[in-house]
Amino acid sequence: MTQEKIWLSSPHLGDNELRYVQEAFATNWIAPLGPNVNAFEEELATYVGTGHAAALSSGTAALHLALVMLGVSAGDLVLCQSFTFAASANPIVYQGATPVFIDSEPTTWNLCPEALETALKYYTGKGNKPKAVIGVHLYGMPARLDEVLALCEKYQVPFVEDAAEALGSSYRGRKLGSFGTMSLLSFNGNKIITTSGGGALLSADESLVNQARFLATQARDPAPHYQHSRIGYNYRLSNVCAGIGRGQLEVLDERVAQRRANYAYYVQAIGTLPGVRFQPEPEGSFSNRWLSCLTIDPTAAGTTRERVRLRLEQENIESRPLWKPMHLQPVFREAPYVGAQVAETLFEQGLCLPSGSNLTDADRSRIVEVIREAFV
């Protein structure tokens, strides 16, 4: 008999999500706007510690709007972390611009400041200064923001902070999602909190967030008839989904603690296996540990990432390789790349372990037992 499925990162509801959704039904606010949307935006901005937030249909929509508002268009360059999910890069192409992919560094697995400066210096020197830098906090781990932001300031290039995986994380005591000219969050079903699907754009600049809301609501001009002076998008979050988000936000800190407990359990149980190395957490960084991730050096371990993944799969346990870098993706085969092979090695050796905040002790014990078996 097949054992029950253990998922990589499944939704975990609290006590109040249904209450907010029922309020939306009771008041007939079954629309892309309403009281839950307004409250969710305010609560997000307060939690993150930034001035303003726009609740949207996805994190991808938020990033797309950020690039639109920065004036990214055909012929422009946007520097983007290569080691990430495709949603970090696709909006660049939506705008007809060219992504330039930047390698990662081994202390956080995020944007490499040295490779970033190489690219900024090279393209600026050629008279084609990039329109933006997109940096990602992978698996909830803060990037080396001091260095990255200093470079963006030096070259006068806006920083777009992709904090899709990092709600609840912080850097030097300040919440992620508050560091970019514009920052974005994701509430996809596998994230640390979810609205079923959804995202948000955040900024200290109220005018940018107001502009995002305008564009996300089909850019309808303030007129009694339907009038449009700009191209807009249907990117607003529904009032029902925002109700789910409000309830989820109330338990966010608890979910962070639960996911960090998963990470601590894995480190204690399998951290001494040969060739195993977990994603570091440098001093000054606090990760939500959205996913607990490790690398397996096949020479030292006598096994491979893929062998461990397949062994878990045989036992109905979901795990995944780390992100395949964008510069290795067929769709981006012509895009420029700056850096070495850090991202490539992380992909080849890396594995995301089941990390849901609803994992039981029995689940974690079962996962660890299977991993240990794969090392024998």
C-alpha positions, 0 to 999 in steps of 0.5 A: 500500500502506497504511503500518504504523499508528503508534498514539497510545500503545501498550503497551511490554513489558519483559523480566520481565512474562512471568516474573511471569505465569508464576509466577502460573500455576505456583503456581496464583495465578489469582485477584484476590489473591496474591503479585504483588498484594501485591508490586505494592502495596508496590513502587508505594508505595515508588516513589511515596513514599507509605505505602500502596497498594491495587491495583484493577481501574481508576483509575476504581474507585480514584476511586470508592472515594475518594469513598465513603470521604470520605462523598460522597452525594446532595446533595453537591458535588464540585469537579472539573477540567473539562478531563479524561477522563470517568473523573475525573467519573463517580464523582461521579455514581455517588454521587448527588452533583453535580459542579461543573466548574472551568476550567484555567489556561494554564501547566499546563493543569490546575486553575485556582487562581483559579477553584477559590477562587471556587467554594470561597468561593461554595459555602462561603458558601452553606452547602454546602461541597464534600465534595472537590476532584478535581485532575488532572495532565493528560498527566503535567504536575503541577498548581499544587499549592502553590496548590491544596493551600493552598486545600483546607487553607484551606477544609478540603476534602479533595484527591483527586489524579487522577494517572492519567496522571502516574506517574513525574512529580514536583513540587518533587522529590516524586513525583505520587501522593503529594499527595492525601488519597487519590491514584489511578493508572491502568494502562490499556493506553495509559498509561505502564505498563500491567497490561492494565487496572487502577489503584491507590489510594494514601495516607499514611493506612494506615486509608484504604487498608485500608478501600479494600481491604475495600470493593474485596473486596465488603466481606466481614466477618471471619466464617467465613460470608459476612456484609456490613455495608456495600455493597462492590464487586468492584474488586480487581486480579488476581494475573496482571495485577499480575504484568504491573504488576511487570515494567512498574514495573521499566522505568518510569523508562526509559519516562519517559525515552523519552517525554520524548525524543519530546517533545524531538524534536517541539519541535526538529522542529516547535516553530518552526512558526507558531502551534504551542505545546507544553504548558509545563513550569513550573519545579519540575515534571517531567512524564513526558510521557505524551503530547506535546501542542501547540496550533495557533493557526489565525490564526497557523498558517494551518491548524487542529488538525483539518486536521493530525489528519486529515492524519495519519489519512490516513497511518495515524497516530493522533493525538487532540484534547485532552480535551473539557471536561466542562462541554461534554459532553452528559451534564453539560449541567446541571452548574455551571461556574466559570471562563472559556474556557481549557479550551474554547480548549485543546480547540479548538486542541489535539492529542495526538501519537503518544507511545509509548515504542516509537516508532522514529526512522523513526516520528517522522520520518514523523510530523513530515514529515506535520505539516509538510506540513499547514502548507504 
